[in-house]
């Protein structure tokens, strides 16, 4: 997907030390193109005020972590499998249930050891980059139930992250919360824009200003 490609490029912003001159030049060109793409998409997003939160419920987006791609694994485990390294799986689950692994958290830069369990699973949580509540107040109230379910389980909008930071973010948009690790902010904003463009979720004026401010420094 184009969004994933954008993130892959932007995630390297500011981390070009040690590359050859040719590699640095090529990466810089790619970074510039990706930032330009993000700006273009942002410029086309509708700008409106936040609608009331009335009627919002997690269940409006379908059962949590549905197997929407019908691969036999729920979405949470799909994302853990994608974002962790050195994963170990529960036997007999066709590598569906992740028991442990290591997360290099994009939001904080910390390395987190994940271990499945009642008291430990929440150390790593799956963040909706564009929160469900935010989407609800910016267009999703009018969507079909199927579209909301797809949105809630779309890998483009999902990221394994540090649990406490995910709780801190809650349902904030870019105007009120950004990852503390500044090196990831370009990728974070670009990916939020990709998601909002894909699903036609609008932005507030304050949110658009915040996004443009981050992109200006990328």
N, C-alpha and C positions, 0 to 999 in steps of 0.2 A: 504494500500500500504506500501511497505517496507520503502519508503522514509518518509512517515508520521510517522511511528513507530520510525525511527531513530531520527527525529526531536523531538518527544515527550520525548524521553529519554535524548537527549543532552540538551534540553532546561533547564533541571534541574541542569546542571553542576555548581558546586560552590554554590548550594543552598540546601545543605543537613543538615543544622543546625536544631536541634529539632527532627530529626528522631531517632528511636531506633538504637542500634548498629547493629542489624540484618538487619534492613531496609537500613541502610547506606551501609553495606557490599553488600547487594543485588543490590542496586542502582549503587554502584561503579563497580560491575561486569558488569552490563548492559551498563554503560557508556563506559567501556573499550571495550566491544564487539562492540558497535555502532561506536566508533572511529576507531576500527580496520576495520570494514566493510567499513567505509568511505574511509579509506586509500587504501584499496584493490580496491575499485571502481575507485578512483583517479588514481591509478597506471595503470589502464587499459585504461584510456581515451587517445585518440590520442593527441599528442602535435604538434601543427603547428603554423605558423604565422597567424596573423589576415588578412583575405582577405579584399579587398577594400569594402567600403560601397556602392559602385555603385549599383543603382537600388533599394535600400531599400525604402520601403514605408509601413506605418502601414497597409494599405489595402492589402498588400501581405500576411498578416496573417488573412484575413477575416474581416468581420464587427466587430467592437468593441463590446465585451461582448455578443457574440452569445449564444443562448440557445443550446449548443452542447449536453447536456444530456437529452434534451427534457422533462424537468420537469415543463415547463411553466414559469420558471424564468430565467432572463438573468444572465450571469456569475457574473457580479459585485454584484448584490443583493444576489446571492448564497454565495459569499465570505463574504459579510457584515453579512449575517445571521449566517455564521459559526464562524466568528472571533469576533463579538461584543457580549456583554452581555446586558441583560435587553432591548432587542429590542422591538420596537413598529412598527407595520406594517400598511400600508394604507389599509383601509377597502375595501373589495371587490376584493382584489388581491390574495386571497388564500395564504396569508403570503409571498408574493413575493417582494413587494416594501417596503424596510426598511425606515421608517420615522425618527427614532432616536435610539440611543443606546450608549453604553459606550465601548470604545476601550482601552484595556491595551496594549499600543504600545510596541511591542517587540524590536523595533530599539532604542527607547529612554528611555523606562521605564515609560513614562508619561501616565497619564490617560486622555483620550480625550473624551469629550462629542460630539457625532456625531448628527447632525441635518440636514436632507435633505432640501436643498434649494439652490437657485442660488448663494448665497454668502457664504454658509456654507458647502456644500457637499464636497468641495475640502480639508476641514480640515482632512478628512480621505480619502486616496487614495488606490487603489489596485495596489500593486507592483508586477511586474514580477521579481521573484528572479533572474532568468537568463533573462536579458532584450532582447526584440525582436531584437533590432539592434545588440546586441552582438551575438545572435544566428545566425542572418543573415550573419555575418562576419565569422562564425565558423561552417558553414555547411548547414544552412537552405536555402541558395539560391538554393540548389540542391533538396530540398524536393518538394513533391507534395503540391498543394494548401490545400488539406484536412489535411495533416500532420501539416502544419503551423497553420491552424485553430485550430486543437486539442492542439498544443503546447501553443498557446496564451490563451486558455481557460482551461488548465489543472489545477485543484485545487492544485496539488503538486507544481506548479510553481507560485502560487498566494498567496498573503498575504495582509491583510488590515493593513495599517501603517500610521504613521504621514505624512500628505501631504507634508509639506516643506522638510522633510528628503527624501521623495521619489523624489522630484524635484532635490534635491542636488545630489542624487545618479545618476539620469539620466540613461545613458546606460553603466555605469561603470561596470567592472568586479572586482573580488576580489583583483586584483593587485593595483587598484586605489581607491576603496571605501569599507569600512566595517561599519557596524552599530556602532554608538558611544557607545552604551551600550555593554560593553565587555562581559558581562555574556551571551549574545545571540550569540556571534560570532561562537561558536562551532556549534550550531544548524543551523545558517545561512549558513555556509560553507558546512555542511553535506547535507543540503537540495539542495544547488546548485549542489553538486556532484551527488545527486540522480537524479535531473532533467537532467543533462548533460549525465549521464549514460543511462537513459531511452531513450533519443532521439539521442544519439550518437553525441552530440555537442562537438567539441574538445576544448582544452584549450591551451593558450599560455604558454611558459616556465615561464614567470614572474607570470602568474596567478597560475600555478601549484605550484610554489615556495611559493607564498603567502598562498595558501590553506594548504600546508604542514606545514607552520610555525604556523598557527592557530591550526591545529589538534595536533601539538606537545605539545601544552599547555592545551589541553582538558583533 
